[in-house]
């Protein structure tokens, strides 16, 4: 079987768009799952994070989409707001060759009326969390009677978060002859039961979910419970990762780590459930922009976090579930790159490593934190600064418009401009730190598409 996207029965414009986005060779999950999915079969697929599964269901959705019909044809259920946003953005990228495709995101933390108004103007694909989707169904603002493709993304996490009843109710609002694609990192009994109730003879696809030691280097350091914060700082000075996600098991740990490392001079942000949606968006964007070096999060808060090139993951605390550990470290070492996973644990937690060794079929040695040499240095400043523009997708702003305003007459060098993210009402652009002030002045004094927008720097 060929692993090239050109081997798939896809229209030429779609293949050309894929090539322009760098989609040339299929990942294992894509090669296994796309052929049956494109033929209309139900699917139950298991794959590690970062495996390319989003493209599987996105391409399947778009393959059957009728752009002229402005009703909901595809529905994607996700466990979190962040994953919903990430999935919607990827669908939009893969649909660039299709005219006027509207993808709407529905999740909590935002008022219902604007979402209802957006649905009233028509939508082809809806991506959202089960709770908010259920709310719209209850108010009659969402019609799923003509959905031909339903996707359950990270189904195990949705069930863990208590969405079982919402999912059941939502699925009963969709046609029985729909195609159902279920993606889950694990196959517990409740996932099997969900599949048995709502899928029609699904094809099962499973790709290797354990990360090889050759791709991700795993180092484990023993410290006392009281020394854990100092040990974390010790590890950061010793390895000096360009960027890293630090995982804690509880929100209280996130707060303690963030405050401690902030006082130590590190560029750090926290991701937790108490943030408003705008704040969560900005934290994730700053981290992706390399405007902060470290991101501290719990597993639930970080669900859906997708960083293309994350060099390091730090387990400030080892999780109780070995599968969660695999999911955590799977955020580094992607796309053939090497990754680094650093673990802190006490003597009493050594037993957790035994389960991890069995799961990965590889030994995990421990070292004393005191044996790790380092020279205390001043923490590195983040290489970029993120500017926020009070205008976004609803103002028809595009990345090229912002880049043009920055590099126009008397503007800054385009090489100093990093990632650009455009949301519905705001846009964010990363600027190399030495030119941040000049870029802020340039945008504040310039017009973007003939209009002046308020611009400020995120702290």
N, C-alpha and C positions, 0 to 999 in steps of 0.2 A: 504494500500500500504506500503510495506516495505521500510524503509529509508536506508537500507544497500546497498552498491555498488554491493554486490554479487547478489542482486535481479535483476540487469540489465543483459541483454543478451550481455555480453562482453566476449572476449576470456580469458581463464585462465591466460595467461601471462600478459595481461593488468590488470586483477584483482590483481594478485600478485604484480605487480609494484605499483598499487594504495595503496595496504596495506603497502608496504615498505616505501611509502611516507607519511603515516599517514592518507590516505583517507579511512576511514572506514564507517562513517555515512554521508549521503548526507545532504547538507544544504537545506532549503526550495526551493530555486530556482532550485537546482539540481534535487531534487525529483520531482518537477513539470515539468521541461523542458526536462530533459534527455530522458525519455521514448519516447515522440513523436519525439524528434530530432533524436534519434537513428533509428527510423522507417522511417526517410526521410522526415518528414513534415517540411514545412517552419514554422518559429517561429518568433513572435514578443514578446519580453520579457522585463518586467520592474522590476528592482531590485535595491536595494541600493548598494553603493560601498562596497566592501569587502564581498559580498554575496556568492561568489564562482561561478560567471557566466563564468569566463574564462574556468573552467573545463568543463562546459556544451558544449561550441563550440569546445574546444580542443579534447575532447573525441569523439565528433561527426565527426570531421575531420579525426581523426586517425582511426575510426571504418571502414571507407570506403577506406582508403589509400592503394594503391598498391605500396609497397616499391620497387619493381623491375622496375617500370615505372618512369624514371627520367624526368618528366615534371610537371609543376605546376598543382596540383590537388586541392589545397585549398588556398584561399585568404582571409586575415583578414585586414580590413581597420580600422585604429585607428586615433584619432584626433592629437596625439602628438608623438614625438620621444620617450619620456620616456615610454609611455604606450605601444608603439610598441615593445620596448626592453623587457619590463616586460612580455608581452604576449608571445613573441617568446621564452623566457627562460622557461616559464611555459609549453609551448607545448613541448619543448625539454625534460623536466623532465618527462612529461606524456608519452613520446614516447621512453623511455629508453629501453623498452622491444623489440622494433623494430630495425632491423639492418640498419645502414647507412641512417637514415632519415635526410634530409637536410632542415633546416629552414633558410630562408634568410630574413633579415630585409632591407627595403628600405625607407629611409626618407631623408629630406634635411639636410644641414649642413655638408654633406660629398660629395666628388666628384662622378660624375656619372660613369666614366670609371671602377673603381674597382668593383662597384656594378654590372655593365653590365657584367664584366668578371666572377663574381661569378654566375650570372644567366646562362651564357653560359656553365658552367660546370654542369648545371642541378640543379633543386630545386624541392622539393615536395610541400612545403608550403611557401608562401610569406606573410610577415606581414609588413605593412607600412602605411604611411600617404597618403591621396588621391593625394596631389600635386605631390609627387615624383613618385607614381605609374603611374600617368597620363604622367609625363615626359618620363618614360621608354616606355610606350605604344607609345608615339609620335615618339620616336627614333627607335622603332622596336626591342628593346632589351628585351621585356617582352611579352610572349605569354600566353594569358588566355583562349584560345579556348577549353581547356580540363579541365577547373576548374569544379569540381562537387559540391564544397561547398564554399559559399561566406558568410563572416561574416562582419556585420557592428557593430563595438563595440563603445559604447557611441555615437550613431548616432546623438542624439540631439546636442551634443557639436560640432560634425563635421559640422552640418548645421549652428550652431551659428558662427563658424569660417569662414564661407563663402565657404565651399567645395561642395556646391550643384552641380555646373556644372561639377566639376571633378568627383564626384560620378556618376552622370548620364552617363558621357562618359565612365567611367570604366565599369559600369554594362552592357553597350551595347557591350563591348568586350568579355563578358562571355556568355556561352551557355544559352539558354532560359530554358532548362530542369534542371538547377542547383538547389541545395537546398540553400535557403537564410535564414540566421539567423540574426535577427535584435535585438540589445540590446540598450535600451534607458532608461535613468533615468526618463524622462518625456515623455508625449504623446501629444505634440503640433500638430497643424494642418499639419505642413510641414512633420512631421514624418508619420502621417496617409496617406498623399499624396504619400510619398516615398514608403510606404508599398503597397499601392493600385497599384502603377505603376510597381513595380518590384517583388512582392511576389505572390505566388499562394495559395490562401485560407489558410493564415497562422493561426496557433493555437496561441491564446493569453495567455500569462502567466504573472501573476502579484503577487508579494509577498509584504508583508508589507514593506513600504519604510520609515516609521517614526520610529525613535529610541525612545525606552521607557526611561522614567526618571529614572527607576530602574537601567538601564545599564549605562547611561551617566548622570552624575551630571552636571547641567548647572547653572553657577553663573554669574550674570550680575552686573557690577559696573559702577556707574555714575561718570563722571569726566568732566571737561571743555575741550574744544578743545585744549587749550594751555597746559593743563596738561597731555595730552594723553601719551606722551613718559615717563614722570615720573610715571604715573599710571601703565604703562606696567612694568616698573622696580619694582614698589611696589608689583604688583601681583606676579612677578617671585620670589621675596624674600619671600613673604608670603607662597606660595604653593610649591616652590622648586621642580618643576617637573623634573624627571630624564631626560626626553627629551620632546620637544614640537614643534609643527608646529605653526608658527604665520602667520595668514592670513591678507594681506593688499589688498585694492581694486585696487591700482594703483602701477606702478613701482616706482614712486617717494616715496611712502610710504615705500616700501621695502628698498630703499636706506637709508632713514632717520632712520628707525628702526635698520637696520643692523649697521650703523655707531654709533648710540647712544649706543646700547648694547655692541658693541665691545669695545668702550671707557670705559664702565662700568665694563669690565673684563669678560664678558660672552663668552663662546665658541659658536660661531655663524657662520652660512653660509647663503648666499642669493641665491635664485633661481629665475632667470628672463630671459626674452627673448634675452638679449644682450650677454649671454654667448655662447661660442662655444660649440659644442657637447661634446668634451672631458672634458671641464670644467663642463658642466652640469652633465655628468656621474660621475665625481669625487665628486661633491657636494652631489649628492644623495647617492653615495656609502659611503662617510664619515658619513652621517647622519644615514644610516642603520647600519653602523659598530659601532655606538656610539662613533665616533671620534670627533663629535661635539654635543653639547647639544641642540642647537636651530636651526631651519630652518625657514627662512622668505621667503614667496612666495606670488604671486598673484594666483588666481584660475586657470588661463590658464597655468601658469608655473608649477603648482603643479599637473596638470591633469595626471593621471597615477601613481602618487606617491602611493606606496603600502608598508606600514611598518607593519610587523606582530604584533608588540606589541607597539603601540603608546599610552602612558598614558595620553597625554594632547593635546588639541587644543586650541589656543588662537585667538579670533577674535579681532584683534587690531582695526578693523573697521567692523561694521556689513554690509553684502552685501545688495544690493537693492532687490534682488530676494530671497524670503524665501526658495525656493528649493535649492539655492546655499548654504544657511546656513545648511540645512539638509545634503547636500553632504559633507560640510566641517567637521561637527562634527562627521559624520559617519566614519571618518578615525580613531577615537578612539573607545574604547568599543567594539572591534571586538572579535569574537570567544568566546563569553560568558564572556569576561573580563569586568571589570568596567572601565569607561572612565571619563574624566573630560573636560568640555568645559567652558572656561572663556571668557566673553565678556566685552569689553569696549565700552561705549556709552555716548553721551551727553544727556542733558535733552530733547533737541528737537528730539532725535532719539528714545524716548520711544515708539513712535507710531509703530516702526518696530517690537517691541516685541508683539504687539497685533496680527499681522499676524502670527508670529511664534507660539504664544499660540494656535491660531485657528488651524494651520496646525498640531500641535502635540497633541492637546487636553490636554494640561497640562499648569498650570500657571507658569509664569516666573517672579520671584520677582527680584527687583533691590535693590542694596545696595550702599551706598556712599563709594567711594574709601578710604575716610579718616577713615571710621569705621573699615577697614580691618587692623587688627594688624599684625605686623611683626617685626622681629629683623634683621636689615641690617647685612648681613653676606657676606663674600667673595664668589662669585659665584663658584660653583663646577667645577673642571676640568673634562673634558670628560674622562671616564674610559679607553678608548682605543685610540690607534694611528693607522693610516692606512699606510701601506707600499705599494708602487707601484713597480711592476716588469715589465720590458720591454720585455714581452713575454706573449702570450695568447693562445686562442683557435687554432689559425692558426699554432702555434708551438706545438700543441698537448699537451699542459700543462693541467694537471688535479689538482683538489684540493688536492688529495692524494700525488701528487708529491711535491707540495709546503709544505704541512704539514711534509712530510718526511725529506725535506731539513732543515726545522726549528728545528726538534726534533731529528735529527740524532746525530752522534758522537759529544759530547760536545755542543749539542744544548740546546734549552730552553725547559721548561716543556710544554707539549701539552695543559695543562689546560689554559695556557696564550694565546692560539691562539683562536681568535674569528671567525667571518664570513670570508669566502673566495669567492671572485667574479672574474670570468674569462671572459674577453671580447675577441674580435677577436685578438687584438695585445697587450693587457696589462692585467695584473692580479693584484688584490688588496687583501691584507690580513690584518685583524684587530689583533693587538697585545695589550695585557694589558699594560697600560702606563709605569709601572715600568720596564718592560722588553723590551721596544721598541728599545733601543740602542743595547742591546745584540742581539735581533732578526735581526736588520739591519746588524750588523757585521756578524752574522751567515750566512745570505743569500748572502751577498756580497762576502764571502770567500768560499761558498759552490757551488757545481754544482747541477743543477736541470735537471734530465734526461741526465746527462753527459755533460751539457753545462752551462757556466757561463752567468748570465743575469745581466744587470744593475738594481740596486735597490735603491730607495730613499724614504724618508718619506714625506707624504703630509702635508702641513702646513694648 
